[in-house]
Amino acid sequence: MDHSQKIARRQWNQPGKGELESRREETFIDDIIQKDHLERQVLSSLEGVETAFDGGAGCGRFSILLAKRGVRVTHFDISRPMLEKARELAAEAGVLDRMEFVEGALEDLSAYGDGQFDLVLSFDAPVSYTWPNQEKVIGELARICKKRLLLSVTSRLGALPYLANPLQKNPFILDEHSPDPQVQWLLKNAGQLAEGFRFDRDGAEKLLQEGVMGGRAEIEEYEKGGAPWCITYAFLPGELKGILERLGFRDIRMAGPGAYARTLPREILVKLMNDPQQKRDFLDFCYVYDQDPFVLGMGKDNLFAAGEKG
């Protein structure tokens, strides 16, 4: 097992991960926007779909959505806390009979046959956390896919502004009084993070050229017993599209969920999220805007791509 898989396993198996991840749309506005975009993409991809594989399915945000629509879903994740939370939520939704829960890493999909699933999806960047095996993993997801593949991976152009903004998550806090520990940590440390910030030109240029976030420091932290963030590979739009084309996918569509929203201040975003009609209108517009080829690389966190097999 390489370090990327070991680090990912420890990161996502921390106590409480399942509960915290299941509440992200109650906590952060960028998660609301991203999940809304991905849900629309999923619901527009169900023609002829009876079986689905959700790789890195987390707490079941999309696997349960599919099961509610009668699809038989394999919910696959590296995190036991998330699998447990997903099973709990699936029971509440009454769809356990249409779901199989499997603990595993995307680096090994050998248990599944060629074209076994009509629809294969992997959202919120688990593919990016498999570096240096990210292309191999996409190939394996393509292999088990019969009709349609939907991916969201870390966006290189979207991630680069993070290196110049240690407060990048703060504008998307929905409720400053949230008990979520990440929210309270961000608010408490905002001044210190801004005061201590220095732009790392070499680091930005390296990420732009190579696409790898993390490396030796994360491995050292892991070896000391810590749970560092995963070593992450960030894709360029043309790169991801080219991989899918080489794997035989056609009619490829792409998007950068959150590209429009990241241009707005928190005060406006919070106002929009708290007004049901404005929220609906705003999300409708974001869905269109974020698919424009000139902005898709600047999605808040992820780069989305979908294609038809064969």
C-alpha positions in Angstrom: 0.0 0.0 0.0 1.5 3.4 -1.0 1.5 6.5 1.1 -1.4 8.1 -0.7 -3.7 5.3 0.2 -2.5 5.0 3.8 -2.8 8.8 4.3 -6.3 8.8 2.8 -7.4 5.9 4.9 -6.3 7.6 8.2 -7.6 11.0 7.2 -11.1 9.8 6.3 -11.4 7.3 9.2 -11.0 9.9 12.0 -13.7 9.7 14.6 -16.7 12.0 13.8 -15.9 12.2 10.0 -19.2 10.7 9.1 -21.3 13.0 11.1 -19.3 16.2 10.1 -19.3 15.3 6.4 -23.0 14.6 6.4 -23.7 18.2 7.5 -21.6 20.1 5.0 -24.6 21.5 3.2 -25.9 22.9 6.5 -22.5 24.5 7.1 -20.8 25.8 4.0 -22.4 27.7 1.0 -19.8 26.4 -1.5 -20.9 22.8 -0.6 -24.6 23.8 -1.2 -23.7 25.1 -4.7 -21.4 22.2 -5.6 -23.9 19.5 -4.5 -26.8 21.2 -6.2 -24.8 21.2 -9.5 -23.8 17.6 -9.2 -27.3 16.5 -8.3 -28.6 18.1 -11.5 -25.9 16.3 -13.5 -26.8 13.0 -11.9 -30.5 13.4 -12.4 -30.0 14.2 -16.1 -27.9 11.0 -16.6 -30.4 8.3 -15.5 -31.8 7.2 -18.9 -31.3 3.5 -19.2 -29.6 3.3 -15.8 -30.5 0.3 -13.5 -27.2 -0.2 -11.7 -24.6 2.3 -10.4 -21.2 2.4 -8.6 -20.5 5.4 -6.4 -16.7 5.4 -5.7 -15.8 7.5 -2.7 -19.5 7.8 -1.9 -19.0 9.3 1.5 -22.2 9.7 3.6 -24.4 8.8 0.6 -25.3 12.2 -0.8 -25.6 10.7 -4.3 -25.9 7.0 -3.7 -29.0 7.5 -1.7 -30.4 9.9 -4.3 -29.9 7.2 -6.9 -31.4 4.5 -4.8 -34.5 6.6 -4.2 -35.0 6.6 -7.9 -34.9 2.8 -8.1 -31.3 2.3 -9.1 -29.4 -0.6 -7.5 -26.3 1.1 -6.0 -22.9 -0.1 -4.8 -21.8 2.5 -2.2 -17.9 2.2 -2.1 -15.8 4.2 0.3 -12.5 4.0 2.3 -14.0 5.4 5.4 -15.8 3.2 7.9 -17.4 6.2 9.8 -18.8 7.5 6.5 -20.1 4.0 5.5 -21.8 3.8 8.9 -23.4 7.2 8.5 -24.5 6.4 5.0 -26.1 3.2 6.1 -28.0 5.1 8.8 -29.2 7.7 6.3 -30.2 5.0 3.8 -32.2 3.3 6.4 -34.0 6.5 7.2 -34.7 7.0 3.5 -36.0 3.4 3.2 -33.6 2.4 0.5 -31.3 -0.2 2.2 -32.7 -3.0 0.0 -31.3 -1.2 -3.1 -27.8 -0.5 -1.7 -24.7 -2.5 -1.1 -22.0 -0.9 1.2 -18.4 -1.8 0.5 -15.3 -0.6 2.4 -12.4 -0.2 0.0 -9.9 2.0 -1.8 -10.3 3.2 -5.4 -6.8 1.9 -6.2 -8.3 -1.7 -6.2 -11.5 -2.3 -8.1 -10.5 -5.8 -9.2 -13.6 -7.3 -7.5 -15.7 -5.7 -10.3 -16.2 -6.9 -13.9 -15.9 -5.0 -17.1 -19.0 -2.9 -17.8 -20.6 -4.2 -14.6 -22.4 -0.9 -13.8 -24.6 1.3 -16.1 -23.5 4.4 -14.3 -20.2 5.1 -12.5 -19.7 8.2 -10.5 -17.0 9.5 -8.2 -17.5 13.0 -6.7 -15.7 15.4 -4.3 -12.2 14.4 -5.6 -11.4 10.9 -4.3 -9.7 10.2 -7.6 -7.3 13.2 -6.9 -6.4 11.6 -3.5 -5.0 8.5 -5.3 -1.9 10.3 -6.6 0.3 9.0 -8.2 -2.3 6.5 -9.5 -5.0 9.0 -10.6 -5.0 8.1 -14.3 -5.0 4.4 -13.5 -7.9 4.8 -11.2 -9.9 6.7 -13.8 -9.1 3.9 -16.2 -10.5 1.4 -13.7 -13.6 3.4 -13.2 -14.0 3.5 -17.0 -13.5 -0.3 -17.2 -16.4 -1.1 -14.8 -18.6 1.4 -16.6 -21.1 0.3 -19.2 -22.9 3.5 -20.2 -22.0 6.7 -18.4 -19.2 8.1 -16.2 -19.4 11.1 -14.0 -16.4 12.5 -12.2 -15.4 15.5 -10.1 -11.7 15.9 -9.3 -9.6 18.7 -7.8 -9.2 21.6 -10.2 -5.7 22.9 -10.6 -6.8 26.4 -11.7 -9.5 26.5 -9.1 -7.1 25.4 -6.3 -4.3 27.8 -7.1 -6.0 30.8 -5.5 -6.0 28.9 -2.2 -2.2 29.4 -2.1 -2.8 33.2 -2.0 -5.8 33.1 0.3 -5.6 31.3 3.7 -9.1 32.5 4.3 -10.6 30.9 1.2 -13.3 29.0 3.1 -14.4 31.8 5.3 -16.6 33.6 2.7 -18.7 30.4 2.4 -19.6 30.0 6.1 -23.4 29.9 6.2 -23.8 30.5 9.9 -21.1 32.0 12.1 -22.8 30.5 15.1 -22.6 26.9 13.8 -21.2 24.5 16.4 -19.1 22.8 13.6 -15.5 22.8 14.8 -14.1 23.8 11.4 -16.3 26.9 11.3 -15.3 28.0 14.8 -11.6 27.3 14.1 -11.7 29.3 10.9 -13.4 32.3 12.6 -11.1 32.2 15.6 -7.9 32.0 13.5 -8.7 34.3 10.6 -6.7 37.3 11.9 -3.6 35.2 12.7 -3.8 33.4 9.3 -4.0 36.7 7.4 -1.2 38.4 9.4 1.2 35.5 9.0 0.5 35.0 5.3 3.2 35.4 2.6 2.7 34.6 -1.0 4.7 31.6 -2.1 5.5 32.2 -5.8 7.6 29.1 -6.2 4.9 27.0 -4.7 2.3 28.5 -7.0 4.4 28.0 -10.1 5.2 24.4 -9.0 1.5 23.6 -8.6 0.6 25.2 -11.9 3.2 23.1 -13.7 3.0 19.8 -11.8 -0.5 19.6 -10.3 0.6 18.0 -7.0 -0.5 19.4 -3.7 1.5 18.0 -0.8 4.1 15.3 -0.6 7.1 14.9 1.8 5.6 16.9 4.7 2.4 14.9 4.6 4.3 11.6 4.6 6.4 12.7 7.5 3.3 13.7 9.5 1.7 10.4 8.7 4.8 8.5 9.8 4.7 10.4 13.1 1.2 9.2 13.7 -0.7 12.2 12.5 -3.6 12.4 10.0 -2.5 14.9 7.4 -4.6 16.0 4.5 -4.3 13.7 1.5 -1.6 14.2 -1.1 -3.7 15.6 -4.0 -3.4 15.7 -7.8 -5.1 18.7 -9.3 -6.3 18.4 -13.0 -6.4 20.9 -15.8 -9.7 20.9 -17.9 -8.0 19.8 -21.1 -6.0 17.1 -19.3 -9.1 15.5 -17.8 -11.0 15.7 -21.1 -8.1 14.1 -22.9 -7.9 11.2 -20.5 -11.6 10.5 -21.0 -11.3 10.7 -24.8 -8.4 8.3 -24.8 -10.5 5.9 -22.7 -13.2 6.0 -25.5 -15.7 8.3 -24.0 -17.8 10.7 -26.2 -20.1 13.6 -25.7 -18.0 14.8 -22.9 -19.4 17.7 -20.9 -17.6 19.7 -18.2 -18.2 22.2 -15.5 -16.6 24.1 -12.6 -19.2 24.2 -9.9 -18.8 27.4 -7.8 -17.0 29.5 -10.4 -19.7 32.2 -10.3 -20.2 32.1 -6.5 -16.6 32.6 -5.7 -16.8 36.2 -7.2 -19.4 37.3 -4.6 -18.9 38.4 -1.0 -20.2 36.4 2.0 -22.8 39.0 2.9 -24.5 38.5 -0.5 -24.2 34.7 -0.5 -25.7 34.4 2.9 -28.6 36.6 1.9 -29.2 34.5 -1.2 -29.1 31.2 0.7 -31.7 32.5 3.3 -34.2 33.6 0.7 -35.8 30.5 -0.9 -36.8 32.1 -4.2 -33.5 34.0 -4.6 -31.6 30.8 -3.7 -33.4 28.9 -6.4 -32.8 31.5 -9.0 -29.2 31.9 -8.0 -28.5 28.1 -8.2 -30.3 27.9 -11.6 -28.0 30.6 -12.9 -24.8 29.1 -11.4 -25.6 25.8 -13.1 -25.5 27.5 -16.5 -22.7 29.9 -15.8 -20.4 27.2 -14.3 -20.6 25.1 -17.4 -19.2 27.8 -19.7 -15.9 26.6 -21.1 -14.2 29.9 -20.3 -14.8 29.5 -16.5 -15.0 25.8 -15.8 -11.4 25.5 -14.6 -12.2 28.1 -11.8 -14.7 26.0 -10.0 -14.5 26.5 -6.2 -13.0 23.1 -5.4 -13.8 20.6 -8.2 -13.7 20.1 -11.9 -16.6 18.1 -13.2 -16.6 15.9 -16.3 -19.1 13.4 -17.7 -19.0 11.2 -20.8 -20.8 8.4 -22.6 -19.1 5.1 -23.0 -18.3 3.9 -26.5 
